[in-house]
């Protein structure tokens, strides 16, 4: 296990997350809602699809959190392994999503004593 270099694997996954965050922020889907709804839908779908892939890739090291993300995207339990990373398992634009909920607890600095 020492030679697996899991940190490098996770570095690559988090790089994708950072890129997706930059894409989302730069695309400003909240502004596109008024000016270009089709583009807004594309930005939202693309971002959700990246999250789906990231959640699948993160499952080996963060199974509970990744599972929560996949639940929020309504990804079926039989489509959550590495074989589901292909385009054939991509999110469907007509999938009904549950109400959003937090995946990670908010960090609060402990008060100094």
DSSP file (Angstrom, degrees, kcal/mol; ACC not computed):
  #  RESIDUE AA STRUCTURE BP1 BP2  ACC     N-H-->O    O-->H-N    N-H-->O    O-->H-N    TCO  KAPPA ALPHA  PHI   PSI    X-CA   Y-CA   Z-CA
    1    1 A X    >         0   0    0      0, 0.0     3,-1.6     0, 0.0     4,-0.4   0.000 360.0 360.0 360.0 -28.7    0.0    0.0    0.0
    2    2 A X  G >   +     0   0    0      1,-0.3     3,-0.6     2,-0.1     4,-0.1   0.827 360.0  51.3 -61.6 -31.0    2.9    2.4    0.6
    3    3 A X  G 3  S+     0   0    0      1,-0.2    -1,-0.3     2,-0.1     0, 0.0   0.406  85.9  87.1 -87.1   3.5    3.8    2.4   -3.1
    4    4 A X  G <  S-     0   0    0     -3,-1.6    -1,-0.2     1,-0.0     5,-0.1   0.769  75.1-152.4 -76.8 -25.3    0.3    3.2   -4.2
    5    5 A X    X>  +     0   0    0     -3,-0.6     3,-1.3    -4,-0.4     4,-1.2   0.925  22.2 174.6  53.1  52.0    0.7    7.0   -4.0
    6    6 A X  H 3> S+     0   0    0     -5,-0.3     4,-2.7     1,-0.3     5,-0.2   0.805  71.5  67.5 -58.2 -30.8   -3.0    7.6   -3.3
    7    7 A X  H 3> S+     0   0    0      1,-0.2     4,-2.3     2,-0.2    -1,-0.3   0.859  98.6  50.9 -60.5 -34.3   -2.2   11.3   -2.7
    8    8 A X  H <> S+     0   0    0     -3,-1.3     4,-1.9     2,-0.2    -1,-0.2   0.892 108.9  51.3 -70.1 -38.4   -1.3   11.7   -6.4
    9    9 A X  H  X S+     0   0    0     -4,-1.2     4,-1.9     1,-0.2    -2,-0.2   0.944 113.2  44.9 -59.1 -49.1   -4.5   10.0   -7.5
   10   10 A X  H  X S+     0   0    0     -4,-2.7     4,-3.1     1,-0.2     5,-0.2   0.866 107.1  58.8 -67.3 -35.7   -6.4   12.5   -5.2
   11   11 A X  H  X S+     0   0    0     -4,-2.3     4,-1.7    -5,-0.2    -1,-0.2   0.917 107.5  47.9 -57.1 -42.6   -4.4   15.4   -6.5
   12   12 A X  H  X S+     0   0    0     -4,-1.9     4,-1.6     2,-0.2    -2,-0.2   0.905 112.3  48.6 -65.4 -41.8   -5.6   14.6  -10.0
   13   13 A X  H  X S+     0   0    0     -4,-1.9     4,-1.8     1,-0.2     3,-0.2   0.934 111.8  48.5 -63.6 -46.0   -9.2   14.3   -8.9
   14   14 A X  H  X S+     0   0    0     -4,-3.1     4,-2.5     1,-0.2    -1,-0.2   0.798 105.3  59.4 -68.1 -27.0   -9.1   17.6   -7.0
   15   15 A X  H  X S+     0   0    0     -4,-1.7     4,-2.4    -5,-0.2    -1,-0.2   0.905 105.5  49.0 -63.7 -40.7   -7.5   19.3  -10.0
   16   16 A X  H  X S+     0   0    0     -4,-1.6     4,-2.6    -3,-0.2    -2,-0.2   0.905 109.9  51.7 -63.6 -41.4  -10.6   18.3  -12.0
   17   17 A X  H  X S+     0   0    0     -4,-1.8     4,-2.4     2,-0.2    -2,-0.2   0.931 110.3  48.3 -60.6 -45.6  -12.8   19.7   -9.2
   18   18 A X  H  X S+     0   0    0     -4,-2.5     4,-2.3     1,-0.2    -2,-0.2   0.908 111.7  49.7 -62.6 -42.1  -10.9   23.0   -9.2
   19   19 A X  H  X S+     0   0    0     -4,-2.4     4,-2.5     2,-0.2    -1,-0.2   0.912 111.2  49.2 -62.7 -42.5  -11.2   23.2  -13.0
   20   20 A X  H  X S+     0   0    0     -4,-2.6     4,-2.7     1,-0.2    -2,-0.2   0.889 109.8  52.0 -64.2 -39.0  -15.0   22.5  -12.8
   21   21 A X  H  X S+     0   0    0     -4,-2.4     4,-2.6     2,-0.2     5,-0.2   0.917 110.7  47.2 -63.8 -42.9  -15.4   25.2  -10.2
   22   22 A X  H  X S+     0   0    0     -4,-2.3     4,-2.7     2,-0.2     5,-0.2   0.916 112.3  50.4 -63.8 -42.8  -13.6   27.7  -12.4
   23   23 A X  H  X S+     0   0    0     -4,-2.5     4,-2.1     2,-0.2    -2,-0.2   0.936 112.9  46.3 -58.9 -48.1  -15.7   26.7  -15.4
   24   24 A X  H  X>S+     0   0    0     -4,-2.7     4,-1.3     2,-0.2     5,-0.5   0.936 115.0  45.4 -62.5 -48.7  -18.9   27.1  -13.3
   25   25 A X  H  <5S+     0   0    0     -4,-2.6     3,-0.3     1,-0.2    -1,-0.2   0.907 114.9  47.5 -63.6 -42.5  -17.9   30.5  -11.8
   26   26 A X  H  <5S+     0   0    0     -4,-2.7    -1,-0.2     1,-0.2    -2,-0.2   0.828 110.6  52.2 -69.0 -31.3  -16.7   31.9  -15.2
   27   27 A X  H  <5S-     0   0    0     -4,-2.1    -1,-0.2    -5,-0.2    -2,-0.2   0.726  89.6-156.2 -77.9 -21.7  -19.9   30.7  -17.0
   28   28 A X  T >X5 -     0   0    0     -4,-1.3     4,-1.7    -3,-0.3     3,-1.3   0.926  12.1-173.4  46.6  64.7  -22.2   32.4  -14.4
   29   29 A X  H 3><S+     0   0    0     -5,-0.5     4,-1.2     1,-0.3     7,-0.1   0.788  79.8  64.9 -60.8 -26.1  -25.2   30.2  -15.0
   30   30 A X  H 34 S+     0   0    0      1,-0.2     4,-0.3     2,-0.2    -1,-0.3   0.845 107.3  41.7 -63.7 -33.2  -27.3   32.5  -12.7
   31   31 A X  H X> S+     0   0    0     -3,-1.3     4,-1.1     1,-0.2     3,-1.0   0.818 108.4  60.0 -80.6 -32.9  -26.8   35.3  -15.2
   32   32 A X  H 3X S+     0   0    0     -4,-1.7     4,-3.0     1,-0.2     8,-0.3   0.735  85.2  79.1 -66.9 -21.9  -27.4   33.0  -18.2
   33   33 A X  H 3< S+     0   0    0     -4,-1.2     4,-0.3     1,-0.2    -1,-0.2   0.868 103.6  34.2 -54.5 -37.6  -30.9   32.2  -16.9
   34   34 A X  H <4 S+     0   0    0     -3,-1.0    -1,-0.2    -4,-0.3    -2,-0.2   0.814 130.2  31.4 -86.6 -33.5  -32.1   35.5  -18.3
   35   35 A X  H  < S+     0   0    0     -4,-1.1    -2,-0.2     1,-0.2    -3,-0.2   0.791 134.9   8.7-100.4 -30.7  -30.0   35.8  -21.4
   36   36 A X     X  +     0   0    0     -4,-3.0     4,-2.2    -5,-0.2     3,-0.4  -0.510  57.9 174.7-153.7  75.2  -29.3   32.3  -22.6
   37   37 A X  H  > S+     0   0    0     -4,-0.3     4,-2.4     1,-0.2     5,-0.2   0.821  83.0  55.8 -57.8 -33.7  -31.4   29.6  -20.8
   38   38 A X  H  > S+     0   0    0      2,-0.2     4,-1.9     1,-0.2    -1,-0.2   0.917 109.2  46.4 -65.7 -42.0  -30.1   26.8  -23.1
   39   39 A X  H  > S+     0   0    0     -3,-0.4     4,-2.6     2,-0.2    -2,-0.2   0.890 109.8  55.0 -65.7 -39.5  -26.5   27.7  -22.3
   40   40 A X  H  X S+     0   0    0     -4,-2.2     4,-2.6    -8,-0.3    -2,-0.2   0.933 107.8  49.2 -58.1 -46.3  -27.4   27.8  -18.6
   41   41 A X  H  X S+     0   0    0     -4,-2.4     4,-2.6     1,-0.2    -1,-0.2   0.888 110.6  51.1 -61.1 -39.0  -28.8   24.3  -18.9
   42   42 A X  H  X S+     0   0    0     -4,-1.9     4,-2.8     2,-0.2    -1,-0.2   0.917 110.5  48.1 -64.3 -43.7  -25.6   23.1  -20.6
   43   43 A X  H  X S+     0   0    0     -4,-2.6     4,-2.4     2,-0.2    -2,-0.2   0.927 113.7  47.2 -63.1 -45.1  -23.4   24.6  -17.9
   44   44 A X  H  X S+     0   0    0     -4,-2.6     4,-2.4     2,-0.2    -2,-0.2   0.915 114.3  46.6 -64.3 -43.0  -25.5   23.0  -15.1
   45   45 A X  H  X S+     0   0    0     -4,-2.6     4,-2.7    -5,-0.2     5,-0.2   0.939 112.6  49.7 -64.9 -46.0  -25.5   19.6  -16.8
   46   46 A X  H  X S+     0   0    0     -4,-2.8     4,-2.1     1,-0.2    -2,-0.2   0.921 112.8  47.0 -59.4 -44.8  -21.7   19.7  -17.6
   47   47 A X  H  X S+     0   0    0     -4,-2.4     4,-2.2    -5,-0.2    -1,-0.2   0.920 112.8  48.7 -64.1 -44.1  -21.0   20.7  -14.0
   48   48 A X  H  X S+     0   0    0     -4,-2.4     4,-2.2     1,-0.2    -2,-0.2   0.883 110.3  52.0 -63.3 -38.2  -23.3   18.0  -12.6
   49   49 A X  H  X S+     0   0    0     -4,-2.7     4,-2.2     2,-0.2    -1,-0.2   0.891 108.5  50.2 -66.9 -39.2  -21.7   15.4  -14.9
   50   50 A X  H  X S+     0   0    0     -4,-2.1     4,-2.8    -5,-0.2    -1,-0.2   0.913 109.9  51.3 -63.3 -41.5  -18.2   16.3  -13.7
   51   51 A X  H  X S+     0   0    0     -4,-2.2     4,-2.8     2,-0.2    -2,-0.2   0.896 107.5  53.6 -62.4 -39.4  -19.4   15.9  -10.1
   52   52 A X  H  X S+     0   0    0     -4,-2.2     4,-2.0     2,-0.2    -2,-0.2   0.945 112.1  43.6 -58.8 -48.4  -20.8   12.5  -11.0
   53   53 A X  H  X S+     0   0    0     -4,-2.2     4,-2.5     1,-0.2    -2,-0.2   0.924 114.1  50.0 -64.6 -44.9  -17.4   11.4  -12.3
   54   54 A X  H  X S+     0   0    0     -4,-2.8     4,-2.2     1,-0.2    -1,-0.2   0.910 109.0  52.5 -60.5 -42.9  -15.5   12.9   -9.4
   55   55 A X  H  X S+     0   0    0     -4,-2.8     4,-1.0     2,-0.2    -1,-0.2   0.905 109.9  48.3 -62.1 -41.0  -17.8   11.2   -6.9
   56   56 A X  H >< S+     0   0    0     -4,-2.0     3,-0.5     1,-0.2     4,-0.4   0.927 113.7  47.1 -63.6 -43.6  -17.2    7.8   -8.5
   57   57 A X  H 3< S+     0   0    0     -4,-2.5     3,-0.4     1,-0.2    -2,-0.2   0.809 112.6  50.0 -68.0 -29.2  -13.5    8.4   -8.5
   58   58 A X  H >X S+     0   0    0     -4,-2.2     4,-2.4     1,-0.2     3,-1.4   0.623  84.9  91.6 -84.5 -13.7  -13.5    9.6   -4.9
   59   59 A X  T << S+     0   0    0     -4,-1.0     4,-0.2    -3,-0.5    -1,-0.2   0.841  77.2  59.9 -54.0 -39.9  -15.5    6.6   -3.6
   60   60 A X  T 34 S+     0   0    0     -4,-0.4    -1,-0.3    -3,-0.4     3,-0.2   0.821 121.4  25.2 -60.7 -27.7  -12.5    4.5   -2.7
   61   61 A X  T <4 S+     0   0    0     -3,-1.4    -1,-0.2    -4,-0.2    -2,-0.2   0.617 136.6  28.7-110.3 -16.5  -11.2    7.1   -0.3
   62   62 A X     X  +     0   0    0     -4,-2.4     4,-2.7    -7,-0.1     5,-0.3  -0.455  67.8 160.7-139.3  62.0  -14.5    8.9    0.7
   63   63 A X  H  > S+     0   0    0     -4,-0.2     4,-2.0     1,-0.2     5,-0.1   0.870  73.9  45.5 -60.0 -41.0  -17.2    6.3    0.3
   64   64 A X  H  > S+     0   0    0      2,-0.2     4,-2.0     1,-0.2    -1,-0.2   0.953 117.6  41.6 -69.5 -48.8  -19.9    8.1    2.5
   65   65 A X  H  > S+     0   0    0      2,-0.2     4,-2.2     1,-0.2    -2,-0.2   0.912 115.9  49.7 -65.6 -43.1  -19.4   11.6    1.1
   66   66 A X  H  X S+     0   0    0     -4,-2.7     4,-2.5     1,-0.2    -1,-0.2   0.900 109.5  52.9 -62.7 -39.7  -19.2   10.3   -2.5
   67   67 A X  H  X S+     0   0    0     -4,-2.0     4,-2.3    -5,-0.3    -1,-0.2   0.894 107.1  51.6 -61.9 -40.4  -22.3    8.2   -2.0
   68   68 A X  H  X S+     0   0    0     -4,-2.0     4,-2.3     2,-0.2    -2,-0.2   0.913 109.7  50.0 -62.9 -42.7  -24.2   11.3   -0.8
   69   69 A X  H  X S+     0   0    0     -4,-2.2     4,-1.1     1,-0.2    -2,-0.2   0.931 111.7  47.8 -60.7 -45.3  -23.1   13.2   -3.9
   70   70 A X  H  <>S+     0   0    0     -4,-2.5     5,-2.7     1,-0.2    -1,-0.2   0.861 109.6  53.5 -66.2 -34.9  -24.3   10.4   -6.1
   71   71 A X  H ><5S+     0   0    0     -4,-2.3     3,-1.6     1,-0.2    27,-0.3   0.919 106.2  53.0 -61.5 -43.5  -27.6   10.2   -4.2
   72   72 A X  H 3<5S+     0   0    0     -4,-2.3    26,-0.2     1,-0.3    -1,-0.2   0.744 110.7  47.3 -65.6 -22.5  -28.1   14.0   -4.9
   73   73 A X  T 3<5S-     0   0    0     -4,-1.1    -1,-0.3    -3,-0.2    -2,-0.2   0.353 112.2-122.5 -96.7   4.6  -27.5   13.3   -8.6
   74   74 A X  T < 5 +     0   0    0     -3,-1.6     2,-0.5     1,-0.2    -3,-0.2   0.845  48.7 169.2  56.2  37.7  -29.9   10.3   -8.5
   75   75 A X      < -     0   0    0     -5,-2.7    -1,-0.2    -6,-0.1    -2,-0.1  -0.704  37.1-117.8 -79.9 123.4  -27.2    8.0   -9.8
   76   76 A X    >   -     0   0    0     -2,-0.5     3,-2.1     1,-0.1    -1,-0.1  -0.224  19.4-115.9 -61.1 151.7  -28.5    4.4   -9.5
   77   77 A X  G >  S+     0   0    0      1,-0.3     3,-0.7     2,-0.1    -1,-0.1   0.767 114.9  57.8 -62.1 -25.7  -26.5    2.1   -7.1
   78   78 A X  G 3  S+     0   0    0      1,-0.2    -1,-0.3     2,-0.1     3,-0.2   0.378 101.8  57.4 -86.6   6.6  -25.6   -0.1  -10.1
   79   79 A X  G <  S+     0   0    0     -3,-2.1    -1,-0.2     1,-0.1    -2,-0.1  -0.179  80.3  91.7-124.9  39.0  -24.0    2.8  -11.9
   80   80 A X    <   +     0   0    0     -3,-0.7     2,-0.2    -5,-0.0    -1,-0.1   0.172  64.5  85.5-121.9  17.8  -21.5    3.9   -9.2
   81   81 A X  S >  S-     0   0    0     -3,-0.2     3,-2.4   -22,-0.0   -24,-0.1  -0.619  94.4 -89.2-113.1 177.9  -18.3    1.9  -10.1
   82   82 A X  G >  S+     0   0    0      1,-0.3     3,-1.4    -2,-0.2     4,-0.1   0.754 121.5  65.7 -59.9 -25.3  -15.4    2.6  -12.5
   83   83 A X  G >  S+     0   0    0      1,-0.3     3,-0.5     2,-0.1    -1,-0.3   0.673  94.4  61.7 -70.0 -14.1  -17.3    0.9  -15.3
   84   84 A X  G <  S+     0   0    0     -3,-2.4    -1,-0.3     1,-0.2    -2,-0.2   0.247  75.3  93.3 -94.3  12.2  -19.9    3.7  -15.2
   85   85 A X  G <   +     0   0    0     -3,-1.4    -1,-0.2    -4,-0.1    -2,-0.1   0.581  65.9  96.7 -80.6  -8.6  -17.4    6.5  -16.0
   86   86 A X  S X  S-     0   0    0     -3,-0.5     3,-1.6    -4,-0.1     4,-0.1  -0.235  91.8-103.2 -79.2 170.2  -18.2    6.3  -19.7
   87   87 A X  G >  S+     0   0    0      1,-0.3     3,-1.7     2,-0.2    -1,-0.1   0.748 114.3  72.5 -65.1 -24.0  -20.6    8.5  -21.6
   88   88 A X  G 3  S+     0   0    0      1,-0.3    -1,-0.3     0, 0.0    -3,-0.1   0.682 101.3  44.3 -65.1 -16.6  -23.2    5.7  -21.7
   89   89 A X  G <  S+     0   0    0     -3,-1.6    -1,-0.3    -5,-0.1    -2,-0.2   0.232  85.7 134.2-109.4  11.1  -23.8    6.3  -18.0
   90   90 A X    <   -     0   0    0     -3,-1.7    -3,-0.0     1,-0.1    -4,-0.0  -0.148  67.5 -84.2 -60.4 157.3  -23.9   10.1  -18.2
   91   91 A X        -     0   0    0    -46,-0.1     2,-0.4     1,-0.1    -1,-0.1  -0.310  40.3-125.9 -61.8 142.9  -26.6   11.9  -16.4
   92   92 A X    >   -     0   0    0      1,-0.1     3,-1.7    -3,-0.1    -1,-0.1  -0.774  10.6-135.4 -90.6 136.3  -29.9   12.3  -18.2
   93   93 A X  T 3  S+     0   0    0     -2,-0.4    -1,-0.1     1,-0.3    -2,-0.1   0.666 103.2  54.7 -68.1 -14.5  -31.1   15.8  -18.5
   94   94 A X  T 3  S+     0   0    0      2,-0.1     2,-0.3     0, 0.0    -1,-0.3   0.276  77.0 126.5-101.6  11.9  -34.7   14.8  -17.5
   95   95 A X    <   -     0   0    0     -3,-1.7     2,-0.4     1,-0.1    -4,-0.0  -0.524  60.9-128.4 -72.2 130.2  -33.7   13.1  -14.2
   96   96 A X        -     0   0    0     -2,-0.3     2,-0.3   -22,-0.1    -1,-0.1  -0.670  25.7-152.2 -78.1 127.7  -35.6   14.4  -11.2
   97   97 A X        -     0   0    0     -2,-0.4   -24,-0.1     1,-0.1   -25,-0.1  -0.765  12.4-118.0-102.6 147.3  -33.2   15.4   -8.5
   98   98 A X        -     0   0    0    -27,-0.3     3,-0.1    -2,-0.3    -1,-0.1  -0.250  49.7 -73.2 -72.8 169.4  -34.0   15.3   -4.7
   99   99 A X        -     0   0    0      1,-0.1    -1,-0.2    -2,-0.0     0, 0.0  -0.405  62.7-103.2 -60.3 137.8  -33.9   18.5   -2.7
  100  100 A X        +     0   0    0     -3,-0.1     2,-0.3    -2,-0.1    -1,-0.1  -0.292  45.2 175.3 -65.5 149.0  -30.3   19.5   -2.1
  101  101 A X        -     0   0    0    -33,-0.1     2,-0.1    -3,-0.1   -29,-0.1  -0.969  37.4 -83.5-147.8 160.2  -28.6   18.9    1.2
  102  102 A X        -     0   0    0     -2,-0.3     3,-0.1     1,-0.1     4,-0.0  -0.366  28.7-172.3 -68.6 141.4  -25.1   19.3    2.6
  103  103 A X  S    S+     0   0    0      1,-0.3     2,-0.4    -2,-0.1    -1,-0.1   0.788  75.8  39.5 -98.1 -40.1  -22.6   16.6    1.9
  104  104 A X  S    S-     0   0    0    -39,-0.0    -1,-0.3     3,-0.0     3,-0.1  -0.922  90.1-115.0-113.8 135.7  -19.8   17.9    4.1
  105  105 A X        -     0   0    0     -2,-0.4     2,-0.2     1,-0.1    -2,-0.0  -0.383  38.6-102.1 -67.2 146.9  -20.4   19.5    7.5
  106  106 A X        -     0   0    0      1,-0.1     2,-0.4    -2,-0.1    -1,-0.1  -0.493  34.9-126.5 -68.9 133.4  -19.6   23.1    7.9
  107  107 A X        -     0   0    0     -2,-0.2     2,-0.5    -3,-0.1    -1,-0.1  -0.703  25.6-169.5 -83.9 130.8  -16.3   23.7    9.7
  108  108 A X        -     0   0    0     -2,-0.4     2,-0.1     3,-0.0     3,-0.1  -0.986  25.2-119.5-122.6 126.1  -16.5   26.0   12.6
  109  109 A X        -     0   0    0     -2,-0.5     2,-0.1     1,-0.1     3,-0.1  -0.390  34.6-113.7 -60.2 133.0  -13.3   27.2   14.3
  110  110 A X        -     0   0    0      1,-0.1     2,-0.2    -2,-0.1    -1,-0.1  -0.443  35.2-106.3 -67.4 145.0  -13.2   26.2   17.9
  111  111 A X        -     0   0    0     -2,-0.1     2,-0.2     1,-0.1    -1,-0.1  -0.487  33.9-111.6 -72.8 139.9  -13.4   29.1   20.3
  112  112 A X              0   0    0     -2,-0.2    -1,-0.1     1,-0.1    -3,-0.0  -0.479 360.0 360.0 -69.9 138.9  -10.2   30.0   22.1
  113  113 A X              0   0    0     -2,-0.2    -1,-0.1    -3,-0.0    -2,-0.0   0.469 360.0 360.0 -91.3 360.0  -10.4   29.2   25.8
